[in-house]
Amino acid sequence: MSTTPLLAEQLVDDPRVAEARKLIHAALDEQRAKLTGVKPADPARKQSYDATLEQFSQQRGGSLWYPYLGSGFGSGPFVELADGSVKYDMIAGIGVHFFGHSHPAFVDASLDAALTDTLMQGALQQNADSAKLTDSIIQLANASGAKLNHCYLTTSGAMANENAFKIAFQKASRDGKPADRMLAFQGTFCGRTLALSSMSDKPNNRVGLPHALKVDYVPFYDETDPEGSTKRSVDRLKEYLKRWPKHYAGFKFELIQGEGGFYPGTTDYFMALIEILKNEGVAVIADEIQTFCRTSRPFAFQHFGLDEHMDLVNVGKSTQVCFTLFTDEYKPQPGLIAQTFTGASSSIKAAQFVIDTFANGDLYERDGKEGKVMTLSNRFRGRIQAIAEKHPDWVSGPYGLGAMIAFQPFDGTIDDAKAVCTDLYENGVVGFLCGREKARVRFLPSVPALTDAHIDAVCDILEASLERVSKTRG
């Protein structure tokens, strides 16, 4: 039975809209073709650029980490700044811009969103595309045995974590437990709300803040001592559970520590902890804000084969819209999680492209064949390893897993790491810091936009930066 097209459908299919879209893409392609390499700033723009930076820093109450103001345009791994310079973006908004800059599909998502009735969608009024996106996410998450049948969209990774913690606390309390504590790994990072600052194992992030969550930390896996570190973690977990029986709502798992320094765990290590948690009724919460899309499978829990053990999973960054996944057992009571905004219409439409590409493209392992994420990761790591072998005093590594790539410059002091980041930036590569006891430089490259030639060019710049910094260390 045929139906009359909705007005929204008629607008999207209007020939004038199609022609406008065609012209926009032609203009986009023409400009993108001009970005083919690193470019210095335009001297004529320096004075106004510096003045804008200074004003912006004062108005926001603190300086930017880099003197970075984008022009609003780029092409794949290249980003153009408002001073006319062009750089390789190897940090991608700390993992947000996984598909690179000015991706045609994201332009389409923005155009589609511009034709919708509202800029934002929320808890009270969602459009049909939110329902489609939610179903697509659940299908991707459950592709290999997980039972994450529910998905709640939200605006930030911090809110995805907050929602998961609230769900875990409510579930524990509903079982009659006086749940008032959480577990996490030493070195964990969780976000910057009041509660998440308490969760994060970064004291400098909570100076002057009241204590909002009771959190106990378990030492993370040490690849140099697999058996010993596993025993230490298990022993510490058992000690906490004995000291505070029935008080824990959940354990937040970073399967690859991000801010802490790009340390991956292993399946055996995680399972040693999960078995104990399951016996105690403590929720297993996977924090995939940074790891999602950067291993051999879309989810890191899939990479480690932990699907059937996941109770709650938090995702953000690359998806543009963030979300919390949870099982039937952890379905919250009405009113626990709700918010005015769950995402911009443009972000929701962009997220649909992201999820569809992850499900159907060549980025991840399929039929025993390695995907592009791991293939390009291996090349990147190989180049950094070659620099480390050639100049062992300059760099050690690489560290991390998949498209989470890090290295330790020199002795791993924060000053050395900052010096390398600064030199890289000045010479056309944007990276960032991570690590605790030892400081590292990390890359979160936009894999779909990356080629072998890009990787080689970035590593050539890296080697030259290390050489320059080595000469200034005295």
C-alpha positions in Angstrom: 0.0 0.0 0.0 1.6 3.3 -1.1 1.6 6.3 1.2 1.9 10.0 0.4 5.5 11.1 1.1 5.9 13.1 4.3 6.7 16.8 3.9 10.1 16.1 5.3 10.7 13.5 2.6 9.4 15.8 -0.1 11.9 18.5 1.0 14.9 16.2 1.0 14.0 14.9 -2.5 13.3 18.4 -3.9 15.3 18.8 -7.2 16.5 22.2 -6.0 17.9 20.7 -2.9 19.7 18.0 -4.9 21.2 20.6 -7.2 22.4 22.7 -4.2 24.0 19.6 -2.7 25.7 18.8 -6.0 27.2 22.3 -6.2 28.3 22.3 -2.6 30.1 19.0 -3.1 31.8 20.3 -6.2 33.1 23.3 -4.3 34.2 21.1 -1.4 36.1 18.7 -3.7 37.8 21.6 -5.4 39.1 23.1 -2.1 40.0 19.8 -0.5 42.2 19.0 -3.5 44.4 22.0 -2.6 45.4 20.6 0.8 48.2 18.2 0.0 50.9 18.9 2.6 52.1 20.9 5.5 52.2 24.7 5.0 53.6 27.5 7.2 51.4 30.3 8.5 50.8 33.4 6.4 52.9 36.2 7.9 50.2 38.8 6.9 47.8 37.0 9.2 50.0 36.7 12.2 49.2 39.9 14.0 45.4 39.5 13.8 45.7 35.8 14.6 47.8 36.4 17.7 45.4 39.1 18.9 42.4 36.8 18.5 44.2 34.1 20.4 45.0 36.5 23.2 41.5 37.8 23.5 40.0 34.3 23.4 42.4 33.0 26.1 41.4 35.9 28.4 37.7 35.5 27.8 37.7 31.7 28.4 39.8 32.1 31.5 42.9 30.3 30.4 45.2 29.8 27.5 44.7 27.1 24.9 47.2 24.2 25.1 48.3 24.9 21.5 47.9 28.3 19.7 45.4 26.5 17.6 42.4 28.2 16.0 41.0 26.3 13.0 39.7 28.0 10.0 36.8 25.5 9.8 38.3 23.6 6.8 40.6 20.6 6.2 41.0 17.6 4.1 41.4 14.1 5.7 44.4 14.3 8.0 45.2 17.9 7.0 43.7 20.8 9.0 43.9 24.5 8.0 44.3 27.0 10.8 43.0 30.6 10.7 46.6 31.8 10.3 46.8 30.1 6.9 49.0 27.2 8.1 48.2 23.6 7.3 49.1 20.7 9.7 48.8 16.9 10.0 46.2 16.4 12.7 47.3 13.3 14.5 45.2 13.8 17.6 41.8 14.5 16.0 40.3 16.4 18.9 41.6 13.7 21.2 40.0 11.0 19.1 36.8 12.8 18.0 37.5 13.3 14.3 38.1 9.7 13.3 37.1 10.3 9.7 39.3 13.4 9.3 38.5 16.9 8.4 35.7 18.1 6.0 34.5 14.5 5.2 31.9 14.6 2.5 29.6 12.3 4.4 29.6 14.7 7.4 28.9 17.6 5.1 25.9 15.7 3.9 24.8 15.0 7.5 25.0 18.7 8.2 23.0 19.5 5.0 20.4 17.0 5.9 20.2 18.4 9.5 19.8 21.9 8.2 16.6 20.8 6.5 15.2 19.4 9.8 12.8 21.3 12.0 15.1 21.5 15.1 18.8 21.9 15.8 18.7 19.6 18.8 16.9 16.5 19.7 16.1 15.6 23.3 14.4 13.3 25.8 11.0 14.7 25.2 11.1 15.0 21.4 13.3 12.7 19.3 13.1 12.4 15.5 12.8 9.1 13.7 16.6 9.1 12.9 17.4 8.7 16.6 15.4 5.5 16.7 17.2 4.2 13.6 20.6 5.1 15.1 19.8 3.4 18.4 18.9 0.2 16.6 22.1 0.3 14.5 24.3 0.8 17.6 22.7 -2.1 19.4 23.1 -4.4 16.4 26.8 -3.4 16.1 27.4 -4.0 19.9 25.7 -7.4 19.9 27.4 -8.7 16.7 29.4 -11.3 18.5 27.5 -12.3 21.6 26.9 -9.3 23.8 23.5 -8.8 25.3 23.4 -5.0 25.3 19.8 -4.6 24.3 19.4 -1.0 25.3 21.1 2.2 24.3 20.6 5.7 25.7 22.0 8.6 23.5 23.6 11.6 25.2 25.7 14.6 24.4 29.1 13.8 25.9 31.3 11.0 27.1 31.1 12.4 30.6 27.3 12.0 30.5 27.6 8.5 29.1 29.8 7.6 32.1 27.5 9.4 34.5 24.5 7.5 33.2 26.2 4.2 33.5 27.3 4.8 37.1 23.8 5.9 38.1 22.3 2.8 36.5 24.9 0.6 38.3 24.2 2.3 41.7 20.4 1.9 41.3 20.7 -1.7 40.3 22.9 -2.5 43.3 20.5 -0.6 45.7 17.5 -2.3 44.1 19.1 -5.6 45.2 19.1 -4.4 48.8 22.8 -3.5 48.9 24.0 -0.3 50.5 26.0 0.5 47.3 28.2 3.5 47.9 31.5 2.7 46.2 33.0 2.2 42.8 36.1 0.4 41.5 38.5 1.5 38.8 42.1 1.0 37.6 45.0 3.1 38.9 45.6 5.9 36.4 42.1 5.9 35.1 40.5 9.0 33.6 36.8 9.5 33.5 35.8 13.0 32.7 35.4 16.4 34.3 32.1 16.6 36.0 32.1 16.7 39.8 31.5 13.0 40.2 33.8 12.0 37.4 36.6 14.1 38.8 36.3 12.0 41.9 36.5 8.8 39.8 39.6 9.9 37.8 42.9 9.0 39.3 44.3 12.5 38.6 44.6 14.6 41.8 45.4 17.8 39.9 42.0 17.6 38.2 40.1 17.9 41.5 42.0 20.5 43.4 39.5 22.4 45.5 36.6 20.1 44.7 34.6 18.2 47.3 34.7 14.5 47.3 31.7 13.2 45.3 32.4 9.4 44.9 34.1 6.8 47.0 36.4 5.0 44.6 39.0 2.3 45.2 41.8 1.7 42.6 43.2 -1.6 41.4 46.6 -1.7 39.8 46.5 -2.2 36.0 48.1 -4.9 33.9 51.9 -4.7 33.4 53.0 -6.3 30.2 56.5 -6.8 31.6 55.1 -8.9 34.4 51.9 -10.6 33.2 51.6 -13.2 35.9 52.7 -11.0 38.8 50.6 -8.0 37.8 47.5 -10.2 37.4 48.0 -11.6 40.8 48.5 -8.1 42.3 45.3 -6.9 40.7 43.3 -9.9 41.8 44.6 -9.7 45.3 43.8 -6.0 45.6 40.3 -6.6 44.2 39.6 -9.4 46.7 41.0 -7.2 49.5 38.5 -4.4 48.7 35.6 -6.7 48.3 36.3 -8.3 51.7 36.8 -4.9 53.3 33.6 -3.4 51.8 31.3 -6.4 51.2 28.2 -5.5 49.1 29.2 -1.8 48.9 30.4 -1.8 45.3 28.1 -0.9 42.4 30.5 -1.4 39.5 34.0 -1.6 38.2 34.9 0.8 35.4 37.2 -1.0 32.9 39.5 1.0 30.6 40.5 -1.9 28.4 43.3 0.3 27.0 44.3 3.1 29.4 44.1 6.3 27.5 45.1 9.4 29.5 47.1 7.1 31.7 49.6 6.3 29.0 48.1 4.0 26.3 48.5 0.7 28.3 46.5 -2.3 27.0 45.4 -5.2 29.0 44.8 -8.8 27.9 41.8 -11.1 27.7 43.2 -13.4 30.5 43.9 -10.5 32.7 40.4 -8.9 32.4 38.7 -12.3 32.8 40.6 -12.9 36.1 38.9 -9.8 37.5 35.5 -10.2 35.7 35.0 -13.7 37.2 35.3 -12.3 40.7 33.1 -9.3 40.0 30.3 -11.5 38.5 30.4 -13.7 41.6 29.9 -10.6 43.8 27.2 -9.0 41.6 29.4 -6.0 40.8 28.6 -4.4 37.4 31.3 -4.7 34.6 31.4 -1.3 33.0 33.5 -0.8 29.9 34.6 2.8 29.3 35.0 2.9 25.5 35.1 6.7 25.1 38.5 6.6 23.6 39.0 3.0 22.6 35.8 2.6 20.5 36.7 2.2 16.8 40.5 1.9 17.4 41.1 -1.9 17.7 40.6 -4.9 15.4 36.8 -4.7 16.1 34.6 -1.7 16.5 34.4 -2.2 20.3 37.5 -3.0 22.3 35.5 -5.4 24.4 34.9 -7.3 21.1 38.7 -7.2 20.4 39.3 -8.9 23.8 36.5 -11.3 23.4 34.6 -10.1 26.5 31.2 -9.7 24.8 29.1 -11.9 27.0 30.4 -10.3 30.2 29.5 -6.7 29.5 26.9 -5.1 31.7 27.2 -1.5 30.7 29.3 0.2 27.9 30.0 3.9 27.4 31.0 5.3 24.0 31.8 8.7 22.7 34.2 10.9 20.7 34.3 9.3 17.2 30.5 8.6 17.1 29.7 12.4 17.4 26.7 11.4 19.6 27.6 9.6 22.8 25.7 6.7 24.4 25.4 4.2 27.2 24.6 0.6 26.4 23.2 -1.8 29.0 21.7 -5.2 29.4 18.1 -6.1 30.3 19.2 -6.7 33.8 20.4 -3.1 34.2 17.4 -1.4 32.7 16.9 1.6 35.0 13.7 2.7 36.6 11.8 5.6 35.0 13.3 9.0 35.7 16.8 8.0 36.5 18.4 9.1 33.2 16.9 11.9 31.2 18.2 15.2 29.7 16.9 18.1 27.6 19.4 17.4 24.8 20.5 13.9 23.6 22.3 15.3 20.5 22.3 17.8 17.6 20.4 16.6 14.6 23.6 17.0 12.6 25.5 14.8 15.1 22.8 12.1 15.0 22.9 12.0 11.2 26.7 11.9 11.2 26.6 9.1 13.8 24.5 7.0 11.5 27.1 7.2 8.8 29.8 6.3 11.3 28.0 3.2 12.6 27.0 2.0 9.1 30.6 2.4 8.0 31.9 0.4 11.0 29.4 -2.3 10.4 29.8 -2.7 6.6 33.2 -1.3 5.6 36.8 -2.6 5.6 38.0 -0.9 8.8 37.8 -4.0 11.0 38.6 -7.7 10.9 36.2 -9.6 8.7 36.3 -13.3 7.7 39.7 -13.6 9.2 41.1 -10.7 7.2 42.8 -7.8 9.0 41.0 -4.5 8.7 42.4 -1.1 7.8 42.7 0.0 11.5 45.2 -2.7 12.3 47.0 -2.5 8.9 47.7 1.2 9.2 48.5 0.8 12.9 51.2 -1.8 12.1 52.8 0.6 9.6 52.7 3.5 12.0 54.2 1.4 14.8 56.8 0.0 12.4 58.0 3.4 11.5 58.2 4.5 15.2 60.0 1.3 16.1 62.5 1.9 13.3 63.2 5.4 14.8 63.6 3.9 18.3 66.0 1.3 17.0 68.0 3.9 15.1 68.0 6.4 18.0 67.3 4.5 21.3 68.3 7.6 23.3 65.6 9.6 21.6 62.6 7.5 21.8 61.1 4.2 23.2 58.0 2.5 22.1 55.7 2.4 20.4 53.0 1.8 23.0 49.2 1.3 22.9 47.2 -0.9 20.6 45.6 -0.4 17.2 45.0 3.2 16.4 46.0 4.3 19.9 49.7 5.0 19.3 52.2 6.5 21.8 55.9 6.8 22.3 58.1 8.0 25.1 60.5 10.7 24.2 64.0 10.6 25.8 63.7 10.0 29.6 59.9 10.4 29.7 59.9 13.7 31.7 56.9 16.0 31.2 59.3 18.7 29.9 60.7 16.4 27.2 57.2 15.4 26.1 56.0 19.0 26.0 59.1 20.0 24.1 58.5 17.3 21.5 54.8 18.2 21.2 55.7 21.9 20.7 58.3 21.2 18.0 56.0 18.8 16.2 53.3 21.4 16.2 55.6 24.1 14.9 56.7 21.8 12.1 53.3 20.6 11.1 52.1 17.7 13.3 49.5 17.9 16.1 49.9 15.3 18.8 49.3 15.4 22.6 50.5 14.1 25.9 49.5 11.1 28.0 51.0 9.1 30.9 51.6 9.4 34.6 55.0 8.3 36.0 56.5 8.5 32.5 55.2 11.1 30.0 54.4 10.0 26.5 53.3 11.6 23.3 50.2 10.1 21.7 48.6 10.0 18.3 45.0 9.2 17.6 45.1 9.3 13.8 42.0 9.6 11.5 42.4 6.1 10.1 39.9 6.2 7.2 41.6 9.3 5.9 45.1 8.1 6.3 47.5 6.6 3.7 51.0 5.0 3.9 52.4 8.2 2.4 50.8 10.3 5.2 52.2 8.0 7.9 55.7 8.2 6.4 55.6 12.0 6.1 54.5 12.3 9.8 57.2 10.0 11.0 59.8 11.9 9.0 58.7 15.1 10.8 58.8 13.2 14.1 62.3 12.0 13.6 63.5 15.6 12.7 61.7 17.0 15.8 63.4 14.5 18.0 66.7 15.4 16.6 66.1 19.1 17.2 64.9 18.6 20.7 67.8 16.3 21.5 70.2 19.2 20.8 68.4 21.5 23.2 68.5 19.2 26.2 72.1 20.0 27.0 
